[in-house]
Amino acid sequence: MASAFNERLQAQLDARRAARLYRERREVQSPQGTLLRVDGRELLNFCGNDYLGLANDPRVKQACIAGIEAYGTGSGASHLVCGHGAAHEELEQALAKFTGRSRALVYSSGFMANVGVLTALLGPRDAVFEDRLNHASLLDGGLYSGARFKRYAHLDTTVLERLLEQDQSGGERLVVSDGVFSMDGDVAPLAELMNVCERRRALLMIDDAHGFGCLGSDGGGLARQVQEQGTHVDEDRLPILLGTLGKAFGTAGAFVAGSEALIETLIQFSRPYIYSTAPPPALASATLRSLDIVRGEPWRREHLRALITRFRRECLALGFTLTDSATPIQGLLLGGEQAALDASARLQEHGLLVSAIRPPTVPPGTARLRLTFSALHTSAELDRLLDALATLRPSLEEPAHG
């Protein structure tokens, strides 16, 4: 019985490998940073999500160590048993204030937060409308909820409004979008989404995992950036706001921010929150310190913008096709799976770590290199990347796809 089962599994694995879609893990033997020791070799890292360079910041590490001394290494239970510590409570209050919302709720991961929110708020009588390129956790959460599930063309609020107009469901209608899209690096049209939702009497949920820390003058994310551009954003127009802590904040976990009623509803009905052990309190202590740095050191965002501007200018001059992004996520489109794998391997020969991204993570025909930038990258390190890309361009067998 088990033998036949394993044979079926192996056949699936062989088929994935033959399609050049097989994924393999790398062993990282150093702290996160612009230089990583990977499988025994030091590589210049252009594929992480540590956008502000805080994952190995001495101040954040010291706050985590102090948290361990105060609270130990584990929380011991779920939040609703005896695992909700003083550090968790302090972090939730700080995140609520930072986002300008009534309350916030911390989850162990972004995937858990998205699935937990959508399954707690939606059911068979409801309808959910999601951007076609949303993160897998948003798509899965919408499907798991049992609500009527509809996807609209990427960033297309005209199609979204038509779907809402045609919808005949009698329950809640929830529009869901990433803030910054994780593979293309482009940004949701938040102002238009809020207007559509107001006209069509729908709720709006934004997962700003890749925007928090990077966008807005103080790192407050997409909502803050749109507010600063002159569009009113508040808890009524954007009632459900999510962010992760393992990217620009350099720690781990995620949070949801919104009204008192929303957060209490999630505490009562969100199964991933109710039935999971709470994150270690020391991580909350570390994140509180990280939040201070995010707000207090705008030079990190300014340096990121300068790196991104120069990279795009010089990369386009080399003849590459890039996704439309002004964020730390830059997609260099190559089209075929093998072209992306070959390009990643050649860059590694130059001492650079850059991920090849292939279907099903991205649509067929859009395999790419996903390059990401950190506030700790130097101009000299960007020079190394651009020089390596210049040697790569003539060897590509497949044309870039726009």
N, C-alpha and C positions, 0 to 999 in steps of 0.2 A: 504493500500500500504506500508506504513512505517512499519507496524507490521510484514508483511511477510518478508520484507527486514531485519529487526532486528532478526527475527527467523533464517534466513539463516546465518547471521553473527554469532549468538550464536552457531549454529551447527558447524561452522568452529572452533570456539574457543574451544568447547567441545572436538572436535576431536583432536585438538592440545594438550589439557591437557591430554587426554587419552593416547596419544603417548609419554608422558613425555617430550614434547618439548615446554611447555608453559613457557614464559618468564615473570618475575615479577620484578618491580623496587624496589629498596631500597631507603629509605630516609636518606641521609647523613646530619648530623647536626653539622659538624665541617669542618675546612679547610682540604684540601688534605694533606696527610702525611703518615707516617708509622703507625700511630694510627688514626683510624677514629671512630667517634661516629655514629653508623648506627642503625636506628630504636630504639634509646635510649640506645644502648649498645656500650661500647668501644671495638673495635676489632683491632687486629694487621693485617695490610693491606698488602696482597700479591697478589693483582689483579689489581692495577692501572697502568697507563702508565706514571707516573711522574718519569721517570727513573733517572733523576739527582737531584730530590728533590727540584725543583725550584718553584713549584706551590704556595707555601706559604713562599717563601724566603722574608725576610724583605726588602731587597734591591729592589727586583722586585715589591713588593707591594708599596714601597715608590715611585718608578718611575711611577707606574700606578696612584697613588694619585696626583703626580705632573702633570701628563698628564691630569687628570680630571680638576685640577685647571687651566691649560693652555687652554684646548680645550673643556671642558664640558664632558657630559656623552655619547653623541651620535654624529654621523657624519652628520646627517641631510639629506643625499641624497646619491645617488650612486656616485661612483668615477667620472663618466663622467658628472655629473650635477654640484654639488658643495661640494661633500663629500670627495674629495681627499685632505687630509691635509698635512701639512709640516711633521708631524711625519710619515705618510704613506710613503712619498717620501724618507725620511731619512732611514726608515727601508728597503725599496726596494733597495736602493743603498748599504746599508750595507750587505744585503743578497747576492746581486750580487757579491760584493767583496769577501765575505766569501766562496762562491761556485766557484769562479774563472770564472764567466760568465759575459757576456756583460750587461745583465739587469735581473731584477726580477720583478715579479708581485704578489701582495698579494691578496688572496681570503679569504672569510669569513670562509670557512671550507675545509677540505681535500676532502670530497665528491664533493663539488661544483667545486673544482679545477680539479679533475680528469674528471668529466663529462664535464666541460667547455672546457678543452683542447681537449679531444677526439672528441667532437661534432663540435668544431670549425675547426679542422684540417682535418677531414675525412668526406667522403661522399660515395654515392653508387658506384662510380668508383674505390674506394680504398679498401685495405684489411688490417685487423688488426689481429695480432697473439699474443695471451695472454697465460701466464702460467696458468695452470689449477687451481692453488690455489691462484690466484690473489685476492686482496681485492674486495668486492662487488662493490665498486665505480668504479674500473677499468673495471670490467666485464660489469657493467651497462652502463658506458660511451661508451665502444666499441659497445654494442648492440644499444644504442640510436643513434650512429653516422650514422647508415645505411650502413656502410662498410661491406664487406664480412668478417665474423667473424670466426676465427679458434682458437682453444685452443690446446696447446701442453702439453705433459706430464710434470709434475712438475720437473723443473730444467734440463730438457732433451734437450740440445742444438742439439743433433743429430736428434731428431724428428723435432725440429724447423727448422733446415736447410733443411730437406727433404720437409717439408711443403712449405717453401719458394721456393725451387727448382721447385716444382710442380705447384706453383701458376701462373695463367695466367692473373690475373687482370692487367689492363693497367695503373692504377693510383698509388698513393703513397702506400707503404708497410711499416707498422709501427709495430714494435715489442714492447710489453709492459710487464713490470714485476715489481712486488714489489722489493725493495732492501732487506729488512728484512721482512719475511712473518709473519703476525700478529698472527697466531695461532700456528705455528710450531717453529718460531724463527730462522729458517734456512735462509741462505743468498743466493741471486741470484749469479750465476757465471758470474759476470760482464765482466771479461776479455774475456771469451768465447763468451758471447752475442755480444760484440763489434766486435769480429773477424767474427762471423757469419754474422752480419749485413753488414760489409764491403764486404765480399765475395759475398753476395746475394743482394747487393744494396738495403738495407732496412734502415729505420730510427729506432732509439732506444729511448724509453721513460722509465725512472726508477722513481718509486714512493718510495722515501727513508724515508717514514714517521717514521719508527721505527729505522732507522739508524742514522739520524741526531742527533747530540749531544752525541751519544753513541760510534760510530765507528770513527776511525781516531785519530791521536795524538791530534788534536785540536777540535774533535767533528764534523769534516766536513762531516762525513757520509761514506757510502760505497765507493763512488767515491774517496774520500780522502784516505781511507784505501788501496784500490787497487793501487792507484798512489804510495803510500808509499811502497808498496810491489814490485814496479818496473815496473808496467804496465802503459803505457802512457794513460791518460784520459784527454780529452779536449772537448770543445764545439762542435767540428766536429764529434768526435767519440760517444759522448753522448749528442745529441742536445737538449733533453727535460728532465729536472731534476726537480722533485717535492719534497717538504718536508712539514711536518706539524709543527705547533708551539704549539700545545696543548699537546704534549707528553714530550719529554726531555726538551723543552724550557719552559714548565710550564705556557703558556699563552693560546692563542687560535688563530685559523685561519690556513692558509696554504699559500704556495708560489710556483710559477713556475719560474725557472731560465733558461735562454738560450740566443739566439742571439737577436739583435735589431729587426730583421724582425719577429722573433717568438713572442716576447712580443707585438709589435705593431699589429700583426695579432690578437692576443687574445684580445687586447683592442678593436679592431674593430668588432670582430665576435664571441666572447665567451659570449653567452647569460647569463649564471649564473653570470658572472662578470658585464656585461653591466646593467642588470636589477635587481641587488641586492643593497640594501643600504650598503655603505662601513662600515667596522668594526669600532668601536669606536677608535678615534685617541689615546686615553689613552692606549689602548691595544698595539698599535704600540710602544708607549713610553716604556711600560713595557717590550716588547719583545727586544727592543734595549738593555736594561739593562741586560736581560737574556742572550743575545748573548755575551755580554762582559764576563759574568760569565762562560758560556760554553767554551769559548776559553781560559779563564785565570785560570781555576781551574781544571787541569787534574787529580787531586786526586780523583775527583768524578768517573771518568771512571776507574781509577786504583782500587778503592775500589769495584766498581761493578764487575770487572773481578775476584777479589779475592773471593767475595761472590758466584759468579756463579760457579767458579772452585770447591770450597768446597761443595756447594750444590750438584752438579752433582756427585762428587766422593762419597759422603755419601748416597745420594738418590739411586744411582745404587747399592751400597753395601746392601741397605735394600731390594733389589729385584724388584724395580720398573723399568718400561720401560719409557724412556724419549725420546722426539724428539731430533733430531740432531742439537743442538743449542749451540752456545757460546755467545749468546746475553742475555739481561735481560728477554727475553720471554722463559720460560721453560714449555713444555707441558708434563704432566704426564699422559700417556695413560692408559685408563681403559676399553675401548671397548664399554660397554653398557651404555645407557642413565641413567638408574636407578642407576648403580654403581657410575657414576659421581655425580649424585645428592646426593646419600647417603654419599659419601666421603666428599663433600663440607659441608653437614650438620654436619657431625661428627667433621670436623675441626672447624666449628663455635662453637661447644660445648667446644672446647679447646681455644676459644677466637681468632680464626684466620679467616680472610676473604679471601677466595679463590674461584674463580668462576668455576662452572661446565660449560663446553662448549660442546654443543650437535649439531647434524645436525639441520638445514642445514648449520650452520656456518662452520662445519667441515664435511668431508665425513662420510657416514654411517659406523658404526663399529669402529669409532675412537673417541668416546666421551672421554673427558679428564678433568683433572684439568689444568687450565692455570695459572701458577704461574709467577709472575713478581717481579723483584727486583728494589729497589731504592738505590741510593747512600747514602741515610740516614738510611738504615737498618743497625743495629749493629750486631756484631757477636753473642751477647746474643739473639737477636731476631731471627737470623737464627737457633740458638740452639732450641728455642721454636718450630719453624716450624719442624725441623728434629725430635724432640722428639714426636710431635703430629703425624707425618707421621709414625713413628715406631709403635705407638699404632694402627694406622689405617690398616697397611698392613695385619695382620692376619685375619681381619674381612671382607676383600673383598671377595665377593662370586664369582666374575668373574675374570678370569686370564687376565693379561695385554696382550695387542695386540701390536706387533711391526709393 
